[in-house]
Amino acid sequence: MHLLSSFIDSLGFNIDDFVLSRSSIKRSQENSRANKFEEIKNTDDEADFVVIHWDSKLLPDVSGKSTVDRLPIVTIGINLEQLLGVSSISSSTAVKVSSAVSAAVKDWNLSEKVQAFCLTRRLNGACTLLEQKLKRNVLWLAMFMK
């Protein structure tokens, strides 16, 4: 903070016009990120349809001592590729996965635009449950890897 205040003073600005508190700067950055996130989320994209892709991964938790099941959820459309979220789920069961994906789709107001699911497992009950939640059939795009 001393360097920053010296720099501001050397440029001829009044130091009282600037916020130099670390907690205030952190709070401002958090507010800015939250506002940007809401702005991105609420933009009305031109895409009439999107494909939802998800795949659970076991990743180390923050402590590094254990692993946690993470579920990245991505939407892809024409001129659109957006990470909807990376949910933490207790297990990779169809019910847990479908609930997390459904929550992300509803949160981003994409329920009407979802036309396909991109899945990486042969038997995926999550797709069936998601179709039931959307109350319509959705195309399944399978990506099988050896």
MIDOSE-1310 file (N, C-alpha, C; in nm, 2 decimals, decimal comma, always signed):
residues 146
mhll	+0,08/-0,12/+0,00/+0,00/+0,00/+0,00/+0,09/+0,13/+0,00; +0,20/+0,12/+0,07/+0,29/+0,23/+0,07/+0,34/+0,26/-0,07; +0,38/+0,16/-0,15/+0,42/+0,18/-0,29/+0,31/+0,24/-0,37; +0,19/+0,19/-0,36/+0,08/+0,24/-0,43/+0,05/+0,38/-0,40
ssfi	+0,05/+0,42/-0,27/+0,02/+0,56/-0,24/+0,13/+0,65/-0,28; +0,26/+0,60/-0,28/+0,37/+0,69/-0,33/+0,35/+0,70/-0,49; +0,31/+0,60/-0,55/+0,29/+0,61/-0,70/+0,18/+0,71/-0,73; +0,07/+0,70/-0,66/-0,04/+0,79/-0,69/+0,00/+0,93/-0,66
dslg	+0,07/+0,95/-0,55/+0,12/+1,09/-0,52/+0,22/+1,14/-0,62; +0,31/+1,06/-0,67/+0,40/+1,10/-0,77/+0,34/+1,14/-0,90; +0,22/+1,08/-0,93/+0,15/+1,12/-1,05/+0,07/+1,25/-1,04; +0,07/+1,30/-0,91/+0,00/+1,43/-0,89/-0,15/+1,42/-0,85
fnid	-0,19/+1,30/-0,82/-0,33/+1,28/-0,78/-0,35/+1,29/-0,63; -0,47/+1,32/-0,59/-0,50/+1,33/-0,44/-0,52/+1,19/-0,39; -0,44/+1,14/-0,29/-0,45/+1,01/-0,24/-0,59/+0,98/-0,18; -0,66/+1,08/-0,13/-0,79/+1,07/-0,06/-0,90/+1,02/-0,16
dfvl	-0,87/+1,04/-0,29/-0,97/+1,00/-0,40/-0,96/+0,86/-0,43; -0,86/+0,78/-0,37/-0,84/+0,64/-0,40/-0,87/+0,56/-0,28; -0,92/+0,44/-0,30/-0,94/+0,34/-0,20/-0,81/+0,25/-0,19; -0,74/+0,25/-0,08/-0,62/+0,18/-0,06/-0,63/+0,07/+0,04
srss	-0,75/+0,04/+0,09/-0,77/-0,07/+0,18/-0,77/-0,20/+0,11; -0,70/-0,30/+0,16/-0,70/-0,43/+0,09/-0,84/-0,49/+0,09; -0,91/-0,48/+0,20/-1,04/-0,54/+0,21/-1,14/-0,47/+0,12; -1,13/-0,34/+0,11/-1,22/-0,27/+0,02/-1,19/-0,30/-0,13
ikrs	-1,06/-0,32/-0,16/-1,03/-0,35/-0,30/-1,08/-0,49/-0,33; -1,06/-0,59/-0,23/-1,11/-0,72/-0,25/-1,26/-0,73/-0,26; -1,33/-0,65/-0,18/-1,48/-0,64/-0,19/-1,52/-0,59/-0,32; -1,45/-0,48/-0,37/-1,48/-0,42/-0,50/-1,46/-0,52/-0,62
qens	-1,35/-0,60/-0,61/-1,33/-0,70/-0,71/-1,44/-0,81/-0,71; -1,48/-0,85/-0,59/-1,58/-0,96/-0,58/-1,71/-0,91/-0,64; -1,75/-0,78/-0,61/-1,87/-0,72/-0,66/-1,86/-0,71/-0,81; -1,74/-0,67/-0,86/-1,72/-0,66/-1,01/-1,74/-0,79/-1,08
rank	-1,68/-0,90/-1,02/-1,70/-1,03/-1,08/-1,84/-1,08/-1,07; -1,91/-1,05/-0,96/-2,05/-1,10/-0,95/-2,14/-1,02/-1,06; -2,11/-0,89/-1,07/-2,19/-0,82/-1,17/-2,16/-0,87/-1,31; -2,03/-0,90/-1,34/-1,99/-0,95/-1,48/-2,06/-1,08/-1,50
feei	-2,06/-1,17/-1,40/-2,12/-1,30/-1,41/-2,27/-1,29/-1,44; -2,34/-1,20/-1,37/-2,48/-1,18/-1,39/-2,51/-1,12/-1,53; -2,42/-1,03/-1,58/-2,43/-0,98/-1,71/-2,41/-1,09/-1,82; -2,32/-1,17/-1,80/-2,30/-1,28/-1,90/-2,42/-1,38/-1,89
kntd	-2,47/-1,41/-1,77/-2,58/-1,50/-1,76/-2,71/-1,45/-1,82; -2,73/-1,32/-1,81/-2,85/-1,26/-1,86/-2,85/-1,21/-2,00; -2,74/-1,22/-2,07/-2,74/-1,18/-2,21/-2,82/-1,28/-2,29; -2,90/-1,23/-2,38/-2,99/-1,31/-2,46/-2,91/-1,35/-2,59
dead	-2,86/-1,47/-2,59/-2,78/-1,51/-2,71/-2,87/-1,54/-2,83; -2,81/-1,53/-2,95/-2,88/-1,55/-3,07/-2,91/-1,70/-3,09; -2,84/-1,78/-3,02/-2,85/-1,93/-3,05/-3,00/-1,97/-3,01; -3,06/-2,05/-3,10/-3,19/-2,10/-3,08/-3,18/-2,24/-3,01
fvvi	-3,06/-2,30/-3,01/-3,05/-2,43/-2,95/-2,91/-2,44/-2,89; -2,89/-2,52/-2,79/-2,76/-2,55/-2,73/-2,75/-2,70/-2,70; -2,62/-2,74/-2,70/-2,59/-2,88/-2,66/-2,53/-2,87/-2,52; -2,57/-2,95/-2,43/-2,52/-2,96/-2,29/-2,42/-3,08/-2,28
hwds	-2,30/-3,05/-2,23/-2,20/-3,15/-2,21/-2,16/-3,15/-2,07; -2,14/-3,27/-2,01/-2,09/-3,28/-1,87/-2,01/-3,41/-1,86; -1,92/-3,42/-1,77/-1,85/-3,54/-1,74/-1,79/-3,52/-1,60; -1,82/-3,62/-1,51/-1,77/-3,61/-1,38/-1,62/-3,65/-1,37
kllp	-1,55/-3,58/-1,28/-1,41/-3,61/-1,26/-1,38/-3,62/-1,11; -1,30/-3,71/-1,07/-1,25/-3,71/-0,93/-1,13/-3,62/-0,92; -1,14/-3,52/-0,85/-1,03/-3,42/-0,83/-0,99/-3,40/-0,69; -0,87/-3,36/-0,66/-0,83/-3,34/-0,52/-0,91/-3,22/-0,46
dvsg	-0,94/-3,23/-0,34/-1,01/-3,12/-0,28/-0,91/-3,01/-0,24; -0,96/-2,90/-0,18/-0,87/-2,79/-0,15/-0,76/-2,83/-0,06; -0,78/-2,92/+0,04/-0,68/-2,96/+0,13/-0,57/-3,05/+0,06; -0,61/-3,12/-0,05/-0,52/-3,21/-0,12/-0,52/-3,35/-0,05
kstv	-0,59/-3,37/+0,06/-0,58/-3,49/+0,13/-0,68/-3,60/+0,08; -0,79/-3,55/+0,02/-0,89/-3,64/-0,03/-0,94/-3,59/-0,17; -1,02/-3,67/-0,23/-1,08/-3,63/-0,36/-1,22/-3,60/-0,35; -1,27/-3,52/-0,44/-1,41/-3,48/-0,45/-1,46/-3,50/-0,59
drlp	-1,58/-3,54/-0,61/-1,64/-3,56/-0,74/-1,69/-3,43/-0,80; -1,63/-3,38/-0,90/-1,66/-3,26/-0,97/-1,73/-3,28/-1,10; -1,83/-3,20/-1,13/-1,91/-3,21/-1,25/-1,91/-3,09/-1,33; -1,81/-3,07/-1,42/-1,81/-2,95/-1,51/-1,93/-2,96/-1,61
ivti	-2,00/-2,86/-1,63/-2,12/-2,85/-1,72/-2,09/-2,74/-1,82; -2,09/-2,77/-1,95/-2,06/-2,68/-2,05/-2,18/-2,68/-2,15; -2,21/-2,56/-2,20/-2,31/-2,55/-2,31/-2,24/-2,50/-2,44; -2,28/-2,56/-2,55/-2,22/-2,52/-2,68/-2,33/-2,49/-2,77
ginl	-2,32/-2,38/-2,85/-2,41/-2,35/-2,95/-2,34/-2,27/-3,06; -2,42/-2,21/-3,15/-2,36/-2,14/-3,26/-2,31/-2,01/-3,20; -2,18/-1,98/-3,22/-2,10/-1,87/-3,16/-2,12/-1,86/-3,01; -2,12/-1,98/-2,95/-2,14/-1,98/-2,80/-2,07/-2,10/-2,74
eqll	-1,99/-2,08/-2,64/-1,93/-2,19/-2,56/-1,92/-2,13/-2,42; -1,99/-2,19/-2,33/-2,00/-2,13/-2,19/-1,99/-2,24/-2,09; -1,91/-2,22/-1,99/-1,90/-2,30/-1,87/-2,02/-2,26/-1,78; -2,11/-2,35/-1,76/-2,22/-2,32/-1,67/-2,19/-2,34/-1,52
gvss	-2,10/-2,42/-1,49/-2,06/-2,44/-1,36/-1,98/-2,57/-1,34; -1,92/-2,58/-1,22/-1,85/-2,70/-1,18/-1,90/-2,74/-1,05; -2,00/-2,82/-1,05/-2,07/-2,87/-0,93/-1,99/-2,97/-0,86; -2,00/-2,97/-0,73/-1,95/-3,07/-0,64/-2,06/-3,17/-0,61
isss	-2,04/-3,30/-0,64/-2,15/-3,39/-0,62/-2,09/-3,50/-0,53; -2,18/-3,56/-0,45/-2,14/-3,66/-0,35/-2,10/-3,79/-0,42; -2,17/-3,82/-0,54/-2,14/-3,94/-0,61/-2,18/-3,92/-0,76; -2,13/-4,00/-0,85/-2,17/-3,99/-0,99/-2,29/-4,07/-1,03
tavk	-2,39/-4,08/-0,94/-2,51/-4,15/-0,98/-2,59/-4,06/-1,07; -2,68/-4,13/-1,14/-2,77/-4,06/-1,24/-2,85/-3,95/-1,18; -2,90/-3,98/-1,06/-2,99/-3,88/-0,99/-2,91/-3,76/-0,95; -2,79/-3,78/-0,90/-2,71/-3,66/-0,86/-2,66/-3,58/-0,98
vssa	-2,62/-3,65/-1,08/-2,57/-3,58/-1,20/-2,69/-3,50/-1,27; -2,80/-3,57/-1,28/-2,92/-3,50/-1,35/-2,97/-3,38/-1,27; -2,96/-3,39/-1,14/-3,00/-3,28/-1,05/-2,91/-3,16/-1,07; -2,78/-3,19/-1,07/-2,68/-3,08/-1,09/-2,69/-3,02/-1,23
vsaa	-2,70/-3,10/-1,33/-2,71/-3,04/-1,47/-2,84/-2,97/-1,48; -2,95/-3,02/-1,43/-3,08/-2,95/-1,44/-3,08/-2,82/-1,37; -3,02/-2,81/-1,25/-3,01/-2,69/-1,18/-2,93/-2,58/-1,26; -2,82/-2,63/-1,32/-2,74/-2,53/-1,40/-2,81/-2,48/-1,52
vkdw	-2,88/-2,57/-1,59/-2,96/-2,53/-1,71/-3,07/-2,44/-1,67; -3,14/-2,46/-1,56/-3,25/-2,37/-1,51/-3,19/-2,24/-1,47; -3,07/-2,24/-1,40/-3,01/-2,12/-1,35/-2,97/-2,03/-1,47; -2,93/-2,09/-1,58/-2,89/-2,01/-1,70/-3,00/-1,99/-1,79
nlse	-3,13/-2,02/-1,76/-3,25/-2,01/-1,84/-3,23/-2,07/-1,98; -3,18/-2,19/-1,98/-3,16/-2,26/-2,11/-3,25/-2,38/-2,13; -3,35/-2,40/-2,05/-3,44/-2,51/-2,05/-3,50/-2,52/-2,19; -3,55/-2,42/-2,25/-3,62/-2,42/-2,38/-3,52/-2,44/-2,49
kvqa	-3,39/-2,41/-2,47/-3,29/-2,41/-2,58/-3,22/-2,54/-2,59; -3,22/-2,62/-2,49/-3,15/-2,75/-2,49/-3,21/-2,85/-2,59; -3,13/-2,88/-2,69/-3,17/-2,98/-2,80/-3,09/-3,11/-2,79; -2,98/-3,11/-2,73/-2,90/-3,23/-2,73/-2,81/-3,24/-2,60
fclt	-2,78/-3,36/-2,56/-2,69/-3,39/-2,45/-2,57/-3,46/-2,51; -2,45/-3,42/-2,47/-2,33/-3,49/-2,52/-2,28/-3,57/-2,40; -2,27/-3,70/-2,42/-2,24/-3,79/-2,31/-2,12/-3,88/-2,34; -2,05/-3,92/-2,24/-1,93/-4,00/-2,26/-1,94/-4,14/-2,20
rrln	-2,05/-4,18/-2,15/-2,07/-4,31/-2,10/-2,18/-4,38/-2,17; -2,16/-4,51/-2,19/-2,26/-4,59/-2,26/-2,40/-4,59/-2,20; -2,40/-4,62/-2,07/-2,53/-4,63/-2,01/-2,54/-4,50/-1,92; -2,62/-4,41/-1,96/-2,63/-4,28/-1,89/-2,78/-4,25/-1,85
gact	-2,81/-4,30/-1,73/-2,95/-4,27/-1,68/-2,98/-4,13/-1,65; -2,87/-4,05/-1,64/-2,89/-3,90/-1,62/-2,96/-3,84/-1,74; -2,94/-3,88/-1,86/-3,00/-3,83/-1,98/-3,15/-3,85/-1,97; -3,19/-3,97/-1,93/-3,33/-4,01/-1,92/-3,40/-3,92/-1,82
lleq	-3,33/-3,91/-1,70/-3,39/-3,82/-1,60/-3,40/-3,68/-1,64; -3,30/-3,63/-1,71/-3,31/-3,49/-1,76/-3,42/-3,47/-1,86; -3,44/-3,57/-1,95/-3,55/-3,56/-2,04/-3,68/-3,55/-1,97; -3,69/-3,63/-1,86/-3,82/-3,62/-1,78/-3,84/-3,49/-1,72
klkr	-3,73/-3,43/-1,67/-3,73/-3,29/-1,61/-3,77/-3,19/-1,71; -3,72/-3,20/-1,83/-3,75/-3,11/-1,94/-3,88/-3,13/-2,00; -3,94/-3,25/-1,98/-4,07/-3,29/-2,03/-4,07/-3,30/-2,18; -3,96/-3,35/-2,24/-3,96/-3,36/-2,38/-3,83/-3,45/-2,42
nvlw	-3,83/-3,50/-2,54/-3,72/-3,58/-2,59/-3,60/-3,49/-2,63; -3,48/-3,53/-2,61/-3,36/-3,46/-2,64/-3,27/-3,56/-2,71; -3,20/-3,51/-2,81/-3,10/-3,59/-2,88/-2,98/-3,62/-2,80; -2,94/-3,75/-2,80/-2,82/-3,79/-2,72/-2,70/-3,80/-2,82
lamf	-2,60/-3,73/-2,80/-2,47/-3,74/-2,88/-2,37/-3,82/-2,80; -2,34/-3,94/-2,84/-2,25/-4,02/-2,76/-2,10/-4,00/-2,81; -2,01/-3,99/-2,72/-1,87/-3,98/-2,75/-1,80/-4,09/-2,67; -1,78/-4,20/-2,73/-1,71/-4,31/-2,66/-1,57/-4,31/-2,68
mk	-1,49/-4,33/-2,57/-1,35/-4,33/-2,58/-1,30/-4,46/-2,52; -1,19/-4,51/-2,58/-1,13/-4,63/-2,53/-1,04/-4,61/-2,42
